[in-house]
Amino acid sequence: MASQRRRFGYRRLHLLLKREGAEINWKTLYRLYREERLTARKRGGRKRALGTRAPMAIPQDPNQRWSLDFVCDALVDGCRFRILCVIDDFSRECLATVVDNSIAGERVARELDAIAERRGYPLMVASDNGTELTSNAMLEWQQENGVE
């Protein structure tokens, strides 16, 4: 059976043997599997980013880099809500906290425009790759305003 199904490891072979009615302990099957030097090809590991990453430069003035992130929580009754936090990395000032049940990319872009009316646009925005922050609305906002 192992020669017919080379991709199967001892665990799957044990299940097939059990279906056919063969009563064999999985430990015994494993011992036989190793004695015959049978091995199932291992799958590849997690793909990592290629190349070296340059460390992010430390901002020297306000409005050089803003950081965006979402915080989630739930009320006592189970109702979930999200908070968008916008922080100036130089001054460590919290520019905005937006609380709502759900915050889409269009809403994030609107809130960033509202902040930029008071302070001006940043040179760069740092965030994780959340769905709200990689949406078309956010990518358009970034291109329109020259934000990296």
Rosetta silent file (secondary structure, phi, psi, omega in degrees, C-alpha in Angstrom):
SEQUENCE: MASQRRRFGYRRLHLLLKREGAEINWKTLYRLYREERLTARKRGGRKRALGTRAPMAIPQDPNQRWSLDFVCDALVDGCRFRILCVIDDFSRECLATVVDNSIAGERVARELDAIAERRGYPLMVASDNGTELTSNAMLEWQQENGVE
SCORE:     score description
SCORE:     0.000 S_00000001
   1 L     0.000  -37.932 -179.958    0.000    0.000    0.000 S_00000001
   2 L   -67.845  -31.916  178.495    2.870    2.401    0.780 S_00000001
   3 L   -73.844  -29.289  177.888    4.413    1.775   -2.659 S_00000001
   4 L   -74.952  -36.277 -176.982    1.082    2.548   -4.358 S_00000001
   5 L  -121.261   82.439 -173.883    0.545    5.745   -2.380 S_00000001
   6 L   -69.401  -26.443 -177.802    3.942    7.316   -1.904 S_00000001
   7 L   -79.045   -8.940 -177.211    2.619   10.647   -0.661 S_00000001
   8 L   -85.374  135.798  173.429    0.847    9.029    2.306 S_00000001
   9 L   -88.032 -176.897 -176.027    2.514    9.008    5.689 S_00000001
  10 H   -66.229  -29.632 -179.128    2.042    6.344    8.321 S_00000001
  11 H   -67.204  -44.649  179.383   -1.012    8.074    9.803 S_00000001
  12 H   -70.242  -35.726  176.887   -2.988    8.008    6.537 S_00000001
  13 H   -63.853  -37.190  178.264   -1.826    4.479    5.826 S_00000001
  14 H   -61.903  -42.467  177.637   -3.110    3.474    9.256 S_00000001
  15 H   -63.537  -41.436  179.092   -6.540    4.899    8.412 S_00000001
  16 H   -64.894  -41.548  178.351   -6.613    3.041    5.076 S_00000001
  17 H   -64.579  -37.573  178.624   -5.620   -0.228    6.738 S_00000001
  18 H   -64.221  -40.655  178.077   -8.314    0.292    9.364 S_00000001
  19 H   -63.256  -35.150 -179.989  -10.928    0.796    6.627 S_00000001
  20 H   -79.896   -6.576  175.577   -9.861   -2.452    4.971 S_00000001
  21 L   100.355    2.603  179.437  -10.282   -4.278    8.259 S_00000001
  22 L   -78.577  122.259  178.413   -6.631   -4.790    9.242 S_00000001
  23 L   -91.281   99.076  178.585   -6.264   -4.486   13.017 S_00000001
  24 L  -136.268  137.192  179.001   -2.819   -2.966   13.529 S_00000001
  25 L   -70.664  140.971 -177.746   -1.609   -0.656   16.242 S_00000001
  26 H   -65.915  -28.176  178.247   -0.398    2.714   14.917 S_00000001
  27 H   -69.238  -38.721  177.064    2.832    2.387   16.936 S_00000001
  28 H   -66.016  -43.847  178.690    3.602   -0.924   15.283 S_00000001
  29 H   -61.578  -41.041  178.410    2.827    0.545   11.881 S_00000001
  30 H   -62.157  -42.939  179.038    5.118    3.487   12.625 S_00000001
  31 H   -60.908  -45.123  178.438    7.953    1.101   13.608 S_00000001
  32 H   -64.294  -40.577 -179.851    7.501   -0.856   10.350 S_00000001
  33 H   -60.055  -42.846  179.641    7.281    2.364    8.376 S_00000001
  34 H   -72.234  -37.929  179.837   10.619    3.533    9.827 S_00000001
  35 H   -63.223  -34.744  178.783   12.304    0.130    9.402 S_00000001
  36 L   -82.173    0.401 -179.248   11.462    0.179    5.692 S_00000001
  37 L    56.126   43.131  175.978   12.889    3.722    5.545 S_00000001
  38 L   -89.737  138.656  176.623    9.660    5.111    4.133 S_00000001
  39 L  -145.560  137.439  172.232    9.145    8.827    4.385 S_00000001
  40 L   -86.054  138.672 -178.978    6.508   11.157    3.084 S_00000001
  41 L   -63.517  130.464 -179.177    7.970   14.299    1.564 S_00000001
  42 L   -77.073  145.528  177.974    7.646   17.182    4.000 S_00000001
  43 L   -75.438  156.422  179.219    5.839   20.281    2.893 S_00000001
  44 L   -67.360  155.310  179.407    7.717   23.550    2.585 S_00000001
  45 L   -80.587 -171.032 -179.084    7.773   25.946    5.479 S_00000001
  46 L   -67.961  136.767  179.556    6.394   29.433    5.665 S_00000001
  47 L   -78.413  128.843 -178.953    7.600   31.739    2.919 S_00000001
  48 L  -104.376  159.694  179.259    9.620   34.593    4.310 S_00000001
  49 L   -66.230  136.964  179.396   10.297   37.998    2.760 S_00000001
  50 L   -85.671  152.489  177.735   13.345   38.006    0.510 S_00000001
  51 L    85.291  176.689  179.936   16.118   40.531    0.911 S_00000001
  52 L  -100.267  141.345  178.409   17.090   42.609    3.870 S_00000001
  53 L   -92.764  133.288  177.053   14.690   45.059    5.419 S_00000001
  54 L   -82.874  137.582  177.841   15.931   48.525    6.119 S_00000001
  55 L   -65.644  146.271 -178.830   15.040   49.833    9.563 S_00000001
  56 L   -70.818  132.819 -178.407   12.426   52.584    9.555 S_00000001
  57 L   -66.343  145.991  178.807   13.966   56.043    9.948 S_00000001
  58 L   -81.883  126.812 -178.487   13.224   57.902   13.160 S_00000001
  59 L   -65.974  143.246 -177.739   11.137   61.030   12.418 S_00000001
  60 L  -105.149  -13.285 -178.773   12.863   64.349   13.170 S_00000001
  61 L  -141.533  160.020  172.851    9.828   66.671   12.977 S_00000001
  62 L   -61.917  153.775  178.433    6.071   66.501   13.566 S_00000001
  63 L    68.108   13.989  173.819    3.975   65.302   10.610 S_00000001
  64 L   -80.658  -43.082 -179.564    6.786   63.226    9.137 S_00000001
  65 E  -144.300  129.109  172.556    5.192   59.889   10.027 S_00000001
  66 E  -108.017  146.283  174.699    1.807   58.930   11.417 S_00000001
  67 E  -111.998  136.961  178.761    1.009   55.451   12.707 S_00000001
  68 E  -119.165  139.614  174.238   -2.437   53.875   12.286 S_00000001
  69 E  -157.570  158.304  179.052   -3.785   50.873   14.112 S_00000001
  70 E  -109.674  142.804  174.257   -7.079   49.332   15.165 S_00000001
  71 E  -122.138  135.238 -179.532   -8.076   48.240   18.649 S_00000001
  72 E  -116.903  147.464  175.906  -11.079   45.945   19.166 S_00000001
  73 E  -156.626  176.372  179.274  -13.163   45.352   22.285 S_00000001
  74 E  -136.921  148.371  175.702  -16.666   44.311   23.324 S_00000001
  75 L   -79.833  174.854 -179.037  -19.251   45.718   25.694 S_00000001
  76 L   -60.628  -36.155 -179.126  -20.806   43.701   28.525 S_00000001
  77 L   -79.425    1.939  176.684  -23.769   42.781   26.309 S_00000001
  78 L    94.544   -2.830  179.780  -21.381   41.328   23.667 S_00000001
  79 L   -72.043  121.938 -177.165  -21.638   44.205   21.185 S_00000001
  80 E   -88.873  149.298  175.199  -18.220   44.581   19.532 S_00000001
  81 E  -143.908  159.316 -178.994  -16.644   47.914   18.572 S_00000001
  82 E  -122.838  150.786  177.902  -13.416   49.071   16.968 S_00000001
  83 E  -126.458  125.120  173.222  -11.194   52.062   17.647 S_00000001
  84 E   -92.220  122.808  179.282   -8.941   53.629   15.019 S_00000001
  85 E  -109.633  127.947  177.245   -5.898   55.216   16.658 S_00000001
  86 E  -119.303  123.325 -174.004   -3.811   57.763   14.731 S_00000001
  87 E  -129.680  137.438  172.086   -0.531   58.812   16.373 S_00000001
  88 E   -82.408  120.056 -173.750    2.231   61.223   15.351 S_00000001
  89 L   -69.375  -27.520 -179.171    5.432   59.208   15.824 S_00000001
  90 L   -74.056  -52.655 -175.151    7.658   62.226   16.550 S_00000001
  91 L   -90.317   -7.577 -176.698    5.613   63.923   19.259 S_00000001
  92 L    59.736   25.126  179.959    3.810   60.732   20.409 S_00000001
  93 E   -85.998  135.822  175.806    0.631   62.804   20.225 S_00000001
  94 E   -81.701  112.482 -176.589   -2.657   61.009   19.657 S_00000001
  95 E   -80.556  -32.804  179.590   -4.140   62.811   16.662 S_00000001
  96 E  -164.340  147.743  166.864   -7.469   60.975   16.650 S_00000001
  97 E  -130.092  118.692 -177.150   -9.368   58.065   18.090 S_00000001
  98 E  -110.319  122.121 -177.437  -12.379   57.050   16.029 S_00000001
  99 E  -111.751  130.138  177.752  -14.863   54.677   17.664 S_00000001
 100 E  -164.434  168.019  177.462  -17.506   52.780   15.670 S_00000001
 101 L   -66.887  -42.113  175.306  -18.951   49.316   15.123 S_00000001
 102 L  -144.119  142.339 -177.962  -17.098   48.968   11.835 S_00000001
 103 L  -126.637  111.728 -179.240  -14.625   51.300   10.156 S_00000001
 104 L   -88.683  172.944 -179.065  -14.092   50.868    6.406 S_00000001
 105 H   -62.324  -36.697  178.307  -11.247   52.221    4.284 S_00000001
 106 H   -62.616  -39.287  179.642  -13.358   55.156    3.026 S_00000001
 107 H   -67.550  -39.718  178.086  -14.020   56.201    6.612 S_00000001
 108 H   -61.297  -44.428  179.752  -10.317   55.974    7.467 S_00000001
 109 H   -62.232  -41.732  178.114   -9.495   58.212    4.482 S_00000001
 110 H   -61.618  -44.061 -179.218  -12.155   60.761    5.572 S_00000001
 111 H   -65.153  -38.502  178.427  -10.784   60.847    9.125 S_00000001
 112 H   -66.986  -36.298  175.327   -7.213   61.331    7.870 S_00000001
 113 H   -63.490  -40.285  179.507   -8.408   64.228    5.679 S_00000001
 114 H   -63.752  -39.531  177.876  -10.075   65.806    8.724 S_00000001
 115 H   -67.582  -41.185 -177.411   -6.834   65.562   10.708 S_00000001
 116 H   -66.301  -25.898  175.787   -4.837   66.931    7.753 S_00000001
 117 H   -62.566  -35.250 -179.580   -7.083   70.028    7.616 S_00000001
 118 H   -84.458  -38.815 -169.589   -5.810   70.977   11.084 S_00000001
 119 H  -114.208  -16.948 -172.560   -2.199   69.781   10.872 S_00000001
 120 L    94.501  162.276 -177.242   -1.289   69.241    7.208 S_00000001
 121 L   -79.365  146.580  177.830   -0.589   65.929    5.475 S_00000001
 122 L   -78.608  164.381  173.458    2.168   63.622    6.734 S_00000001
 123 L   -78.173  -32.606 -174.497    5.099   62.511    4.597 S_00000001
 124 E  -146.336  147.551  173.957    4.517   58.855    5.520 S_00000001
 125 E  -123.022  127.655  179.314    1.855   56.660    7.129 S_00000001
 126 E  -108.184  134.686  178.656    2.881   53.429    8.893 S_00000001
 127 L  -158.920  170.867  171.358    0.393   50.635    9.499 S_00000001
 128 L   -81.689  179.743 -177.500   -0.070   46.905    9.411 S_00000001
 129 L   -95.371   50.724  177.338   -1.609   45.331    6.308 S_00000001
 130 L   -69.781  159.580 -176.675   -5.181   45.254    7.565 S_00000001
 131 L   -63.674  -33.014 -179.908   -8.009   45.115    5.029 S_00000001
 132 L   -70.142  -31.964 -173.770   -9.157   48.643    5.856 S_00000001
 133 L   -92.187   -5.212  176.399   -5.684   50.072    5.340 S_00000001
 134 L  -116.305   15.261 -179.012   -4.988   48.315    2.021 S_00000001
 135 L   -74.775  166.742  178.754   -8.337   49.128    0.386 S_00000001
 136 H   -60.982  -37.562 -179.486   -8.662   51.083   -2.856 S_00000001
 137 H   -60.839  -42.267 -179.556   -9.923   54.127   -0.955 S_00000001
 138 H   -70.874  -39.075  179.025   -6.756   54.274    1.144 S_00000001
 139 H   -66.011  -38.432  175.972   -4.464   53.696   -1.852 S_00000001
 140 H   -65.261  -43.198  178.808   -6.240   56.497   -3.767 S_00000001
 141 H   -58.162  -44.068 -178.473   -5.960   58.793   -0.706 S_00000001
 142 H   -63.558  -43.061 -179.449   -2.255   58.090   -0.513 S_00000001
 143 H   -69.897  -42.412 -178.459   -1.677   58.861   -4.221 S_00000001
 144 H   -61.936  -36.442 -174.188   -3.834   62.004   -4.249 S_00000001
 145 H  -101.954    3.176  177.619   -2.060   63.527   -1.248 S_00000001
 146 L    66.113   34.582  179.849    1.497   62.382   -1.965 S_00000001
 147 L   -97.562  133.518  179.979    1.764   60.323    1.207 S_00000001
 148 L   -79.647    0.000    0.000    4.228   57.443    1.252 S_00000001
